[in-house]
Amino acid sequence: MDVTAPVIVGNSGAGNMMAALSDRLGVEPVEIDGGHCPQIRRAEVIAEVVTDLVTRV
């Protein structure tokens, strides 16, 4: 069974992670402006992205 899960990634310096998500897992990440810990510095944006993803289901 294949399970697809969205991945939210801060785009600052995440080039290797972005390539790995796409190439190895076949997942296109949701990019947001931010660094290593966007959940702390960009919590409101994370909340908006999660809300949008939930409404698509």
N, C-alpha and C positions, 0 to 999 in steps of 0.2 A: 504494500500500500504506500503510495506517495503522499506525503504531507507537505504542503507549502506553508511557509510562515514568513510574514513580512519582517524585514530587518531595517531598522532605522540607524543611519550612520552619519556621524558628523563628518563633513567633507574636508576638513582641514587636516591634511597629512594622512588621509585614509586610502591612498592610492593602491597599496598592496592588498588591503582588506577588500576594497571594492572589486579588484580583479579576481580575488579568490572567491568571493561570493558569487560572482557572475560565472567564472570558468568552472569552478569545482562543484558548486551547489546548484547552479542554474537559477540563482535568485537575483533579481534586479533590486538592489537596495533603495530605500527611500532616503534621499540625501537631504540633510538640513545643514545650514551654516553652523559651524561650531567645531570644536576640537575633540579631544579624547573623551570628555565627559559631558556630552550635550544634555544629558538628563539632569545635570545640576545647573549649568549655565543657561540652558534653553528649555526649561521645564514647560513653559507655556506653549512652545512650538511642538514639543513632544506630545503634549495633551491634545493639541489640534490634529496632529497626524494620526494619533491613535483613534480619536473620535471619528475622523474621516474613514479610516480603515474599518472600523466597526460598522459604520453605516453602509459600507459596501457589501457586507456579508449577508 
